Amino acid sequence: MLAAYNCGPGNVNKAIKRSGKNDFWELYNYLPKETRNYVPAYIAATYVMNFYQEHGIKPMSLTQPLDLITDTVMVNKDIYFGQIEDVLKVSTDEIKGLNPQYKMDYIPGTQDKYALRLPLTYINDFIEMEDSISNCNIEKYRPELAKKETIEDSNTIYVNKTIYHKVKRNETWSSIARRYDVSVSELRGWNKKIKKNKLQKGALLAINTKVAVNKTTVIDKDEDEKSSAFSQDEMVEANSSNSQEEVTTNTKKVDKINTSTSNKKVEFAKQESKKQNEEIKKDNGRNAKQNTEKKKSNKTHTVQSGETIAAIAKKHGMSEKELLKLNGLNEKSARKIRPGQKLKLK
């Protein structure tokens, strides 16, 4: 019966057929490995419960009432017993009694999977308030972390950012919304193109969130943009007095420059600017001429039903000879023009 409980009656019946026996020890080698270990372990536990005195085993005296109902919960945060006491008002001594495996009154929940036993009436409160418990009196229990968070808060700002979630198998609107701590209506609002209630595996969902950004990085970026914009303009100013002038560039400021030297620089700059303007005008003129010629060369006429070369030439102020030559036609081929055919015009 114990073997069937562990591996199922089907496996036990197969072992009986293969061995031709119905005793566990004779079936032993035909059973799954887990079952071969399970039954002897059960027998050993039963033996110890009944004959513990013969082996010098003494039962521990209970410090809690027999009718105290407890339950366990998995811990996901680093938590001290004192923090649990501060929030849930369960004494540290009581928590120690229920959890003797923790010698330092501390649960490293972020490092591995650890269970915490509490009175049943506090289990739901712990689950709902786990974040608050791990952050309670953090200056007292984890001063190094509190100091770090203070520095980060002073140097951190949060900016809006859109991230994308790739839908996995069996994920729903609700499960994804819970994962990113948003409402289903918000998630649907950001993804209006997806109308179906059942999400397709592999689909991308946009999620608006906030990300932490170092304040110094943002300031440096703004300063770089300002500096870049300023460096595009270099200003040279000449004072009308004969004593000095001030020349300003993007990062340097030079005082007391000889006025005559500055005037020469200014005059040279004016001449260069004049030459550049003339070159620009010439280029604009050439471009305009080229565009005009291009437009002219691209001028065409689409032959309509019933039209002739003579009618088309007259319509555009050309002679028949000019139109034929422009399109590489002669009098014979001119009679064969068809509706829809394009003819070049001068």
Residue frames as qw, qx, qy, qz and C-alpha x, y, z in Angstrom:
[[0.000, 0.884, 0.467, 0.000, 0.00, 0.00, 0.00],
 [0.299, -0.801, 0.104, 0.509, 2.81, 2.43, 0.89],
 [0.401, -0.153, 0.608, 0.668, 4.61, 1.65, -2.37],
 [0.211, 0.590, 0.685, 0.371, 1.40, 2.16, -4.35],
 [0.128, -0.917, -0.279, 0.256, 0.83, 5.47, -2.54],
 [0.332, -0.661, 0.299, 0.603, 4.28, 6.65, -3.60],
 [0.111, -0.293, 0.671, 0.672, 4.57, 5.48, -7.22],
 [0.621, 0.199, -0.187, -0.735, 1.02, 4.50, -8.12],
 [0.798, -0.039, 0.550, -0.241, -0.78, 1.12, -8.22],
 [0.798, 0.580, -0.098, -0.131, 0.06, 0.64, -11.90],
 [0.291, 0.694, -0.638, 0.165, 3.80, 0.55, -11.27],
 [0.469, -0.349, 0.735, -0.344, 3.34, -1.83, -8.35],
 [0.876, 0.243, 0.317, -0.270, 1.23, -4.21, -10.48],
 [0.661, 0.665, -0.347, -0.011, 3.92, -4.18, -13.19],
 [0.020, -0.609, 0.746, -0.268, 6.57, -5.03, -10.58],
 [0.704, -0.116, 0.606, -0.353, 4.43, -7.94, -9.31],
 [0.875, 0.445, 0.058, -0.180, 4.00, -9.30, -12.85],
 [0.483, 0.704, -0.509, 0.107, 7.72, -9.04, -13.63],
 [0.086, -0.500, 0.782, -0.362, 8.85, -10.61, -10.31],
 [0.640, -0.172, -0.710, -0.237, 6.00, -13.06, -9.77],
 [0.382, -0.224, -0.690, 0.573, 6.01, -12.05, -6.08],
 [0.217, -0.788, -0.359, -0.450, 3.81, -9.84, -3.87],
 [0.627, -0.630, -0.203, 0.411, 6.22, -9.02, -1.01],
 [0.096, 0.988, -0.084, -0.084, 7.81, -5.55, -0.97],
 [0.396, -0.679, 0.561, 0.259, 11.35, -6.81, -0.39],
 [0.632, 0.103, 0.703, 0.309, 11.01, -9.25, -3.25],
 [0.418, 0.812, 0.375, 0.160, 9.60, -6.48, -5.47],
 [0.355, -0.782, 0.052, 0.509, 12.33, -4.07, -4.34],
 [0.377, -0.296, 0.528, 0.701, 14.54, -4.23, -7.45],
 [0.226, 0.444, 0.725, 0.475, 11.56, -3.85, -9.78],
 [0.082, -0.882, -0.432, 0.169, 10.25, -0.60, -8.23],
 [0.304, 0.841, -0.039, 0.446, 11.27, 2.99, -9.03],
 [0.514, 0.196, -0.483, 0.681, 14.30, 4.25, -7.06],
 [0.232, -0.417, 0.199, -0.856, 12.26, 6.85, -5.14],
 [0.819, -0.322, -0.159, -0.449, 9.82, 4.16, -3.94],
 [0.822, 0.027, -0.489, 0.289, 12.64, 1.82, -2.90],
 [0.288, 0.211, -0.445, 0.821, 13.85, 4.59, -0.55],
 [0.411, -0.417, -0.049, -0.809, 10.40, 5.80, 0.53],
 [0.828, -0.347, -0.362, -0.251, 9.11, 2.68, 2.23],
 [0.719, -0.100, -0.468, 0.504, 12.25, 2.00, 4.37],
 [0.113, 0.281, -0.230, 0.925, 12.33, 5.68, 5.43],
 [0.583, -0.429, -0.167, -0.669, 8.70, 5.46, 6.52],
 [0.857, -0.267, -0.437, 0.059, 9.42, 2.30, 8.51],
 [0.533, 0.090, -0.404, 0.738, 12.44, 3.99, 10.18],
 [0.163, -0.377, 0.099, -0.906, 10.39, 7.06, 11.17],
 [0.754, -0.397, -0.275, -0.445, 7.65, 4.86, 12.64],
 [0.805, -0.122, -0.476, 0.332, 10.21, 2.86, 14.60],
 [0.304, 0.202, -0.341, 0.866, 11.81, 5.98, 16.11],
 [0.412, -0.430, -0.061, -0.801, 8.41, 7.36, 17.13],
 [0.851, -0.358, -0.253, -0.288, 7.65, 4.19, 19.05],
 [0.896, -0.246, -0.177, 0.323, 11.06, 3.20, 20.47],
 [0.244, 0.826, -0.187, 0.472, 12.82, 6.57, 20.96],
 [0.578, -0.744, 0.263, -0.210, 13.49, 5.92, 24.66],
 [0.950, -0.123, 0.193, 0.212, 15.64, 2.89, 23.87],
 [0.672, 0.425, 0.079, 0.601, 17.95, 5.13, 21.88],
 [0.411, -0.379, -0.256, 0.788, 18.24, 7.97, 24.40],
 [0.033, 0.382, 0.360, 0.851, 15.95, 10.34, 22.49],
 [0.071, -0.477, -0.633, 0.605, 13.97, 12.77, 24.65],
 [0.156, 0.739, 0.529, 0.387, 11.00, 14.82, 23.41],
 [0.186, 0.183, -0.146, 0.954, 11.32, 18.63, 23.66],
 [0.005, 0.576, 0.651, -0.494, 8.91, 20.45, 25.94],
 [0.213, 0.658, 0.497, 0.524, 6.49, 22.66, 24.01],
 [0.193, -0.220, -0.246, 0.924, 6.73, 26.42, 24.63],
 [0.331, -0.010, -0.257, -0.908, 3.56, 27.15, 22.64],
 [0.639, 0.096, 0.525, -0.554, -0.01, 25.99, 23.27],
 [0.417, 0.062, 0.873, 0.245, -1.04, 22.90, 21.32],
 [0.394, 0.704, 0.586, -0.071, -3.93, 24.70, 19.73],
 [0.003, -0.741, 0.219, 0.634, -1.68, 27.36, 18.14],
 [0.764, 0.491, 0.396, 0.137, -2.15, 27.14, 14.36],
 [0.192, -0.681, 0.361, 0.607, 0.78, 28.24, 12.21],
 [0.776, 0.575, 0.248, 0.072, 1.59, 28.39, 8.52],
 [0.559, -0.332, 0.323, 0.688, 4.64, 29.12, 6.38],
 [0.435, 0.882, 0.125, -0.128, 5.29, 31.76, 3.72],
 [0.764, 0.188, 0.125, 0.604, 8.20, 32.17, 1.31],
 [0.216, -0.853, -0.034, 0.475, 10.28, 35.32, 1.95],
 [0.663, 0.596, 0.219, 0.397, 11.48, 37.37, -1.03],
 [0.074, 0.898, -0.164, 0.402, 13.18, 40.23, 0.84],
 [0.502, 0.143, -0.607, 0.600, 16.03, 40.58, 3.32],
 [0.488, -0.670, -0.168, -0.534, 14.20, 40.92, 6.64],
 [0.149, 0.253, -0.746, 0.597, 15.14, 41.08, 10.34],
 [0.322, -0.467, -0.818, 0.100, 12.87, 39.60, 13.01],
 [0.143, -0.423, -0.361, 0.819, 12.81, 43.03, 14.65],
 [0.189, 0.085, -0.351, -0.913, 11.26, 44.53, 11.51],
 [0.390, -0.320, -0.799, -0.327, 8.50, 41.91, 11.59],
 [0.319, -0.481, -0.661, 0.480, 7.86, 42.76, 15.24],
 [0.046, -0.280, -0.075, 0.956, 7.72, 46.50, 14.51],
 [0.336, 0.021, -0.449, -0.828, 5.11, 46.10, 11.75],
 [0.596, -0.229, -0.681, -0.360, 3.06, 43.01, 12.65],
 [0.459, -0.555, 0.363, -0.591, 3.48, 43.25, 16.46],
 [0.968, -0.110, -0.227, -0.008, 4.60, 39.61, 16.72],
 [0.472, -0.805, 0.353, 0.065, 7.33, 39.35, 19.37],
 [0.376, 0.651, -0.656, -0.061, 10.85, 38.46, 18.25],
 [0.323, -0.302, 0.857, -0.264, 10.91, 35.65, 20.85],
 [0.754, 0.283, 0.473, -0.358, 7.82, 34.09, 19.34],
 [0.659, 0.676, -0.254, -0.210, 9.28, 34.31, 15.83],
 [0.062, 0.586, -0.802, 0.091, 12.52, 32.72, 17.09],
 [0.549, -0.098, 0.764, -0.325, 10.56, 29.86, 18.67],
 [0.785, 0.465, 0.302, -0.278, 8.75, 29.16, 15.41],
 [0.694, 0.692, -0.177, 0.093, 11.89, 29.55, 13.26],
 [0.683, -0.639, 0.293, 0.200, 14.88, 28.07, 15.15],
 [0.824, 0.272, 0.249, 0.430, 16.78, 27.57, 11.87],
 [0.288, 0.807, -0.015, 0.516, 17.64, 31.31, 11.73],
 [0.697, -0.326, -0.357, 0.530, 20.46, 31.88, 14.23],
 [0.319, -0.008, -0.035, 0.947, 21.04, 35.59, 13.48],
 [0.175, 0.652, 0.525, -0.518, 17.39, 36.74, 13.67],
 [0.201, 0.604, -0.314, -0.705, 17.74, 37.55, 9.98],
 [0.748, 0.342, 0.568, 0.011, 16.26, 36.08, 6.77],
 [0.119, -0.453, 0.487, 0.737, 18.34, 36.64, 3.57],
 [0.639, 0.475, 0.540, -0.271, 15.32, 36.35, 1.30],
 [0.477, 0.794, -0.197, -0.321, 17.00, 37.89, -1.75],
 [0.047, -0.593, 0.790, 0.147, 19.82, 35.32, -1.73],
 [0.145, 0.015, -0.978, -0.148, 17.82, 32.09, -1.78],
 [0.569, -0.402, -0.460, -0.550, 14.42, 30.58, -1.11],
 [0.134, 0.061, -0.770, 0.621, 13.67, 30.77, 2.61],
 [0.430, -0.552, -0.622, -0.351, 10.46, 29.96, 4.48],
 [0.067, -0.264, 0.473, -0.838, 9.11, 31.80, 7.52],
 [0.360, -0.440, -0.822, -0.030, 6.67, 30.24, 9.98],
 [0.137, -0.181, 0.244, -0.943, 4.17, 32.60, 11.62],
 [0.320, 0.329, 0.743, -0.487, 0.84, 32.30, 13.40],
 [0.302, 0.441, 0.757, 0.375, -1.82, 31.76, 10.76],
 [0.044, 0.886, 0.423, -0.186, -3.57, 35.05, 11.57],
 [0.163, -0.799, 0.221, 0.534, -0.46, 37.01, 10.46],
 [0.601, 0.051, 0.636, 0.481, 0.27, 35.22, 7.17],
 [0.356, 0.751, 0.471, 0.297, -1.91, 37.40, 4.93],
 [0.153, -0.977, 0.006, 0.148, -0.66, 40.58, 6.59],
 [0.538, -0.500, 0.475, 0.484, 2.94, 39.52, 5.99],
 [0.548, 0.325, 0.614, 0.465, 2.29, 38.81, 2.29],
 [0.181, 0.893, 0.356, 0.207, 0.60, 42.19, 1.76],
 [0.200, -0.973, 0.117, -0.015, 3.15, 44.19, 3.76],
 [0.896, -0.092, 0.091, 0.425, 6.43, 42.41, 2.92],
 [0.460, 0.583, 0.032, 0.669, 7.86, 45.48, 1.16],
 [0.284, -0.833, 0.052, -0.472, 6.94, 47.74, 4.07],
 [0.853, -0.513, 0.065, 0.076, 8.46, 45.29, 6.57],
 [0.824, 0.115, 0.063, 0.552, 11.79, 45.10, 4.69],
 [0.285, 0.592, 0.016, 0.754, 11.98, 48.93, 4.60],
 [0.518, -0.807, -0.209, -0.192, 10.85, 49.49, 8.21],
 [0.507, -0.819, 0.246, 0.105, 13.47, 51.26, 10.38],
 [0.868, 0.408, -0.060, 0.276, 16.06, 50.63, 7.69],
 [0.122, 0.821, -0.371, 0.416, 18.38, 53.19, 9.31],
 [0.612, -0.558, 0.474, -0.298, 18.50, 50.96, 12.40],
 [0.913, -0.041, 0.406, -0.015, 18.78, 47.51, 10.83],
 [0.760, 0.268, 0.323, 0.497, 20.66, 48.28, 7.60],
 [0.121, -0.861, -0.021, 0.494, 22.33, 51.70, 7.93],
 [0.329, -0.309, 0.584, 0.675, 24.68, 51.14, 4.99],
 [0.219, 0.449, 0.764, 0.409, 21.71, 50.60, 2.66],
 [0.032, -0.881, -0.423, 0.211, 19.85, 53.63, 4.04],
 [0.244, -0.687, 0.231, 0.644, 22.90, 55.84, 3.35],
 [0.294, -0.019, 0.724, 0.623, 23.21, 54.52, -0.19],
 [0.140, 0.660, 0.712, 0.192, 19.51, 55.14, -0.92],
 [0.111, -0.872, -0.201, 0.433, 19.80, 58.71, 0.40],
 [0.243, -0.482, 0.462, 0.703, 22.70, 59.42, -1.96],
 [0.228, 0.233, 0.808, 0.491, 20.88, 57.83, -4.89],
 [0.070, 0.792, 0.601, -0.083, 17.70, 59.80, -4.18],
 [0.128, -0.818, 0.005, 0.560, 19.60, 63.09, -4.14],
 [0.109, -0.466, 0.597, 0.644, 21.29, 62.32, -7.47],
 [0.177, 0.201, 0.912, 0.311, 18.43, 60.56, -9.24],
 [0.457, 0.294, 0.088, -0.835, 15.47, 61.80, -11.24],
 [0.499, 0.233, 0.834, 0.016, 12.82, 59.74, -13.04],
 [0.260, 0.370, -0.365, -0.814, 11.96, 60.21, -16.71],
 [0.808, 0.291, 0.295, -0.418, 9.20, 58.71, -18.83],
 [0.037, 0.419, -0.822, -0.382, 10.20, 55.83, -21.09],
 [0.866, 0.175, -0.018, -0.469, 8.32, 53.36, -23.27],
 [0.208, -0.374, 0.900, 0.079, 9.45, 49.76, -23.00],
 [0.717, 0.160, -0.409, -0.541, 8.16, 46.71, -24.85],
 [0.551, -0.234, 0.753, -0.272, 7.08, 43.33, -23.45],
 [0.419, 0.204, -0.767, -0.441, 7.09, 40.21, -25.64],
 [0.789, -0.192, 0.156, -0.562, 4.05, 38.11, -24.80],
 [0.014, 0.299, -0.954, 0.032, 4.88, 34.60, -23.59],
 [0.434, -0.211, -0.820, -0.308, 2.73, 31.50, -23.60],
 [0.418, -0.561, -0.708, 0.097, -0.38, 31.67, -21.37],
 [0.192, -0.199, -0.259, 0.926, 0.21, 35.36, -20.46],
 [0.039, 0.754, 0.639, 0.147, -2.88, 37.56, -20.21],
 [0.053, 0.755, 0.056, 0.651, -3.64, 41.27, -20.01],
 [0.618, -0.754, -0.025, -0.224, -4.06, 40.92, -16.25],
 [0.885, -0.288, 0.019, 0.366, -0.84, 38.99, -15.59],
 [0.556, 0.366, 0.056, 0.744, 1.25, 41.45, -17.61],
 [0.164, -0.801, -0.077, -0.571, -0.41, 44.44, -15.93],
 [0.757, -0.653, -0.011, -0.001, 0.38, 42.99, -12.48],
 [0.840, 0.001, 0.014, 0.542, 3.97, 42.37, -13.50],
 [0.374, 0.361, 0.039, 0.853, 4.54, 46.02, -14.40],
 [0.164, -0.461, -0.552, 0.675, 2.30, 47.39, -11.61],
 [0.204, 0.074, -0.234, -0.948, -0.18, 49.07, -13.98],
 [0.600, 0.271, 0.520, -0.544, -3.90, 48.66, -14.54],
 [0.525, 0.265, 0.757, 0.284, -5.39, 46.61, -17.37],
 [0.317, 0.881, 0.342, -0.077, -7.15, 49.72, -18.74],
 [0.104, -0.858, 0.344, 0.366, -3.81, 51.58, -18.90],
 [0.451, -0.244, 0.774, 0.370, -2.15, 48.64, -20.67],
 [0.472, 0.538, 0.679, 0.164, -4.97, 48.41, -23.21],
 [0.152, 0.950, 0.126, -0.241, -4.87, 52.19, -23.72],
 [0.190, -0.709, 0.532, 0.422, -1.19, 52.03, -24.67],
 [0.188, -0.128, 0.894, 0.386, -1.91, 49.18, -27.12],
 [0.544, 0.388, 0.269, -0.694, -5.17, 50.22, -28.80],
 [0.477, 0.407, -0.601, -0.497, -4.32, 48.38, -32.02],
 [0.202, 0.036, -0.977, 0.061, -4.64, 45.03, -30.21],
 [0.563, -0.233, -0.093, -0.787, -8.38, 44.44, -29.94],
 [0.747, -0.118, -0.641, -0.135, -8.44, 40.76, -28.94],
 [0.647, -0.667, 0.187, -0.319, -8.94, 39.70, -25.34],
 [0.930, -0.205, 0.221, 0.209, -6.61, 36.71, -25.78],
 [0.002, 0.853, -0.430, -0.295, -3.04, 37.78, -26.44],
 [0.909, 0.391, -0.140, 0.036, -1.04, 36.06, -29.15],
 [0.787, -0.431, 0.192, 0.398, 2.34, 34.59, -28.21],
 [0.605, 0.103, 0.285, 0.736, 5.20, 36.77, -29.49],
 [0.087, 0.860, 0.321, 0.387, 3.18, 39.99, -29.69],
 [0.407, 0.082, -0.293, 0.861, 4.86, 43.17, -28.44],
 [0.251, -0.843, -0.473, -0.044, 3.06, 45.34, -25.89],
 [0.251, 0.543, -0.182, 0.781, 4.11, 48.94, -25.27],
 [0.562, -0.645, -0.470, 0.219, 4.34, 49.90, -21.59],
 [0.105, 0.793, -0.120, 0.589, 4.83, 53.45, -20.35],
 [0.762, -0.486, -0.307, 0.298, 7.02, 53.51, -17.27],
 [0.070, -0.960, 0.234, -0.134, 9.52, 55.68, -15.43],
 [0.879, 0.086, -0.238, 0.405, 13.24, 54.94, -15.26],
 [0.482, -0.809, 0.025, 0.336, 15.83, 56.33, -12.86],
 [0.626, 0.619, -0.023, 0.473, 18.41, 58.62, -14.46],
 [0.580, -0.339, -0.206, 0.712, 21.45, 60.17, -12.81],
 [0.055, 0.945, 0.243, -0.211, 20.80, 63.88, -12.40],
 [0.312, -0.661, 0.394, 0.558, 24.44, 64.75, -13.20],
 [0.435, 0.108, 0.742, 0.498, 24.21, 62.93, -16.53],
 [0.229, 0.789, 0.558, 0.118, 21.13, 64.96, -17.53],
 [0.133, -0.928, 0.009, 0.349, 22.78, 68.26, -16.54],
 [0.409, -0.424, 0.569, 0.574, 25.97, 67.39, -18.43],
 [0.410, 0.391, 0.725, 0.391, 23.92, 66.55, -21.50],
 [0.111, 0.926, 0.357, -0.048, 22.10, 69.90, -21.38],
 [0.267, -0.813, 0.248, 0.453, 25.40, 71.75, -20.97],
 [0.475, -0.115, 0.680, 0.546, 26.89, 69.91, -23.95],
 [0.333, 0.654, 0.626, 0.266, 23.92, 70.88, -26.10],
 [0.043, -0.971, -0.128, 0.196, 24.20, 74.54, -25.06],
 [0.399, -0.616, 0.448, 0.510, 27.94, 74.54, -25.67],
 [0.488, 0.173, 0.712, 0.475, 27.48, 72.95, -29.07],
 [0.232, 0.841, 0.472, 0.129, 24.87, 75.54, -30.08],
 [0.188, -0.931, 0.067, 0.305, 27.09, 78.39, -28.89],
 [0.514, -0.399, 0.539, 0.534, 30.19, 77.11, -30.69],
 [0.537, 0.525, 0.577, 0.322, 28.43, 77.41, -34.04],
 [0.166, 0.939, 0.147, 0.263, 28.72, 81.18, -33.86],
 [0.637, -0.230, -0.106, 0.728, 32.09, 82.88, -33.45],
 [0.063, 0.962, 0.259, 0.061, 31.72, 86.61, -32.90],
 [0.574, -0.025, -0.010, 0.819, 34.41, 89.18, -33.67],
 [0.036, -0.937, -0.347, -0.021, 33.55, 92.68, -32.53],
 [0.521, 0.217, -0.062, 0.823, 35.71, 95.79, -33.21],
 [0.212, -0.775, -0.377, 0.461, 35.47, 98.77, -30.89],
 [0.387, 0.848, 0.179, 0.315, 35.45, 102.19, -32.61],
 [0.342, -0.909, 0.220, 0.090, 37.96, 103.59, -30.09],
 [0.564, 0.669, -0.466, 0.130, 41.70, 103.55, -30.89],
 [0.294, -0.626, 0.637, -0.341, 42.69, 101.97, -27.57],
 [0.236, -0.152, 0.953, -0.115, 41.28, 98.42, -27.44],
 [0.669, 0.011, -0.379, -0.639, 38.66, 95.94, -28.66],
 [0.577, -0.193, 0.712, -0.350, 37.02, 92.80, -27.28],
 [0.506, 0.233, -0.714, -0.424, 37.03, 89.57, -29.28],
 [0.655, -0.155, 0.562, -0.481, 34.55, 86.90, -28.09],
 [0.445, 0.182, -0.816, -0.321, 34.63, 83.25, -29.20],
 [0.750, -0.333, -0.471, -0.324, 32.80, 80.22, -27.82],
 [0.801, -0.447, -0.331, 0.222, 35.08, 79.70, -24.85],
 [0.585, -0.155, -0.116, 0.788, 37.78, 82.45, -24.75],
 [0.027, 0.967, 0.246, 0.053, 37.62, 86.15, -24.13],
 [0.658, 0.014, 0.004, 0.753, 40.63, 88.27, -25.07],
 [0.071, -0.952, -0.225, 0.196, 40.96, 91.90, -23.99],
 [0.184, -0.841, 0.276, 0.426, 43.17, 94.75, -25.16],
 [0.697, 0.211, 0.512, 0.457, 43.83, 93.85, -28.82],
 [0.160, -0.326, 0.230, 0.903, 45.23, 96.59, -31.06],
 [0.495, 0.595, 0.356, -0.523, 42.40, 98.33, -32.92],
 [0.354, 0.628, -0.467, -0.512, 44.20, 98.54, -36.25],
 [0.001, 0.204, -0.971, -0.127, 44.92, 94.80, -36.26],
 [0.348, 0.354, 0.790, -0.359, 41.29, 94.08, -35.37],
 [0.452, 0.648, 0.047, -0.611, 40.01, 96.36, -38.12],
 [0.239, 0.458, -0.748, -0.416, 42.11, 94.46, -40.65],
 [0.130, 0.058, 0.986, -0.087, 40.61, 91.21, -39.44],
 [0.396, 0.534, 0.539, -0.517, 37.13, 92.64, -39.68],
 [0.388, 0.640, -0.283, -0.600, 37.77, 94.00, -43.17],
 [0.106, 0.294, -0.915, -0.256, 39.16, 90.65, -44.28],
 [0.251, 0.256, 0.894, -0.270, 36.12, 88.90, -42.84],
 [0.438, 0.615, 0.236, -0.611, 33.81, 91.29, -44.73],
 [0.323, 0.549, -0.576, -0.512, 35.61, 90.66, -48.01],
 [0.014, -0.091, 0.994, 0.060, 35.45, 86.88, -47.52],
 [0.340, 0.425, 0.709, -0.448, 31.76, 87.15, -46.70],
 [0.423, 0.634, -0.090, -0.641, 31.20, 89.26, -49.84],
 [0.217, 0.390, -0.814, -0.373, 32.99, 86.68, -52.00],
 [0.148, 0.118, 0.969, -0.156, 30.96, 83.88, -50.49],
 [0.413, 0.550, 0.443, -0.575, 27.70, 85.76, -51.16],
 [0.391, 0.590, -0.395, -0.585, 28.72, 86.33, -54.79],
 [0.094, 0.215, -0.955, -0.184, 29.57, 82.65, -55.23],
 [0.282, 0.310, 0.831, -0.365, 26.22, 81.68, -53.71],
 [0.454, 0.613, 0.117, -0.637, 24.40, 84.03, -56.13],
 [0.310, 0.483, -0.677, -0.461, 26.28, 82.54, -59.09],
 [0.042, -0.021, 0.998, -0.038, 25.49, 79.00, -57.95],
 [0.377, 0.459, 0.617, -0.516, 21.84, 79.92, -57.48],
 [0.431, 0.613, -0.202, -0.631, 21.78, 81.39, -60.97],
 [0.214, 0.333, -0.868, -0.301, 23.35, 78.32, -62.52],
 [0.167, 0.158, 0.942, -0.245, 20.97, 76.06, -60.62],
 [0.434, 0.541, 0.354, -0.627, 17.98, 78.10, -61.71],
 [0.402, 0.549, -0.476, -0.558, 19.13, 77.96, -65.35],
 [0.091, 0.178, -0.974, -0.103, 19.71, 74.22, -65.15],
 [0.296, 0.314, 0.794, -0.427, 16.29, 73.72, -63.60],
 [0.471, 0.585, 0.046, -0.659, 14.66, 75.77, -66.35],
 [0.348, 0.450, -0.709, -0.416, 16.47, 73.84, -69.06],
 [0.060, -0.023, 0.990, -0.123, 15.56, 70.61, -67.37],
 [0.421, 0.439, 0.561, -0.561, 11.91, 71.61, -67.19],
 [0.481, 0.584, -0.258, -0.601, 12.00, 72.54, -70.85],
 [0.242, 0.350, -0.873, -0.238, 13.70, 69.33, -71.85],
 [0.132, 0.117, 0.947, -0.269, 11.17, 67.35, -69.83],
 [0.488, 0.350, 0.177, -0.779, 8.15, 68.97, -71.54],
 [0.107, 0.035, 0.936, 0.335, 6.10, 66.38, -73.41],
 [0.578, 0.110, -0.051, -0.807, 2.71, 65.93, -75.06],
 [0.399, 0.054, 0.909, -0.110, 0.57, 62.83, -74.75],
 [0.198, 0.003, -0.648, -0.735, -1.12, 61.96, -78.04],
 [0.509, 0.210, 0.536, -0.640, -4.90, 61.95, -77.85],
 [0.508, 0.340, 0.779, 0.136, -7.29, 59.97, -80.02],
 [0.420, 0.810, 0.397, 0.097, -7.66, 61.63, -83.52],
 [0.147, -0.899, 0.202, 0.359, -4.66, 63.97, -83.12],
 [0.815, 0.488, 0.041, 0.308, -2.11, 64.40, -85.92],
 [0.637, -0.151, -0.030, 0.755, 1.47, 65.70, -86.05],
 [0.147, 0.473, 0.248, 0.832, 0.28, 68.85, -87.75],
 [0.443, -0.751, -0.316, -0.374, -2.34, 69.55, -85.08],
 [0.748, -0.529, -0.189, 0.354, 0.09, 68.88, -82.22],
 [0.538, 0.072, 0.067, 0.837, 2.80, 71.13, -83.75],
 [0.050, -0.600, -0.270, -0.752, 0.32, 73.96, -84.30],
 [0.599, -0.713, -0.344, -0.120, -1.01, 73.59, -80.74],
 [0.703, -0.556, -0.037, 0.443, 2.47, 74.07, -79.23],
 [0.120, 0.951, -0.143, -0.246, 3.70, 76.74, -81.66],
 [0.452, -0.421, 0.685, 0.386, 6.10, 74.47, -83.53],
 [0.544, 0.453, -0.462, -0.535, 6.56, 73.47, -87.12],
 [0.982, 0.023, 0.023, -0.187, 5.90, 69.90, -88.19],
 [0.698, 0.509, -0.416, 0.285, 9.56, 69.58, -89.22],
 [0.065, -0.583, 0.575, -0.570, 10.77, 70.65, -85.75],
 [0.767, -0.267, 0.343, -0.472, 8.43, 68.21, -83.98],
 [0.965, 0.225, -0.129, -0.049, 9.43, 65.31, -86.24],
 [0.514, 0.569, -0.501, 0.401, 13.15, 66.01, -85.81],
 [0.304, -0.551, 0.517, -0.580, 12.86, 66.35, -82.04],
 [0.810, -0.156, 0.431, -0.366, 11.21, 62.92, -81.81],
 [0.222, -0.347, 0.854, 0.319, 13.33, 61.18, -84.52],
 [0.596, 0.444, 0.643, -0.185, 10.31, 60.69, -86.80],
 [0.078, -0.095, 0.565, 0.816, 9.79, 61.01, -90.56],
 [0.500, 0.068, -0.139, -0.852, 6.63, 61.62, -92.56],
 [0.625, -0.031, -0.728, -0.280, 5.94, 57.87, -92.86],
 [0.408, -0.171, -0.790, 0.425, 6.39, 57.06, -89.16],
 [0.143, 0.005, 0.272, -0.952, 4.47, 60.21, -88.22],
 [0.600, -0.112, -0.389, -0.689, 1.31, 58.62, -89.62],
 [0.681, -0.137, -0.719, 0.014, 1.68, 55.73, -87.16],
 [0.028, -0.250, 0.567, -0.784, 1.49, 57.70, -83.87],
 [0.456, -0.405, -0.780, -0.139, -0.98, 56.17, -81.43],
 [0.440, -0.754, -0.057, -0.485, -3.09, 57.54, -78.54],
 [0.813, -0.576, 0.029, 0.078, -1.09, 57.56, -75.29],
 [0.776, 0.212, -0.013, 0.594, 2.25, 57.97, -77.05],
 [0.309, -0.850, -0.060, 0.423, 4.44, 60.77, -75.58],
 [0.607, 0.612, 0.113, 0.494, 6.13, 63.31, -77.89],
 [0.504, -0.363, -0.142, 0.771, 8.96, 65.64, -76.87],
 [0.176, 0.927, 0.283, 0.171, 8.38, 69.35, -77.17],
 [0.503, 0.375, -0.197, 0.754, 10.89, 72.20, -77.32]]
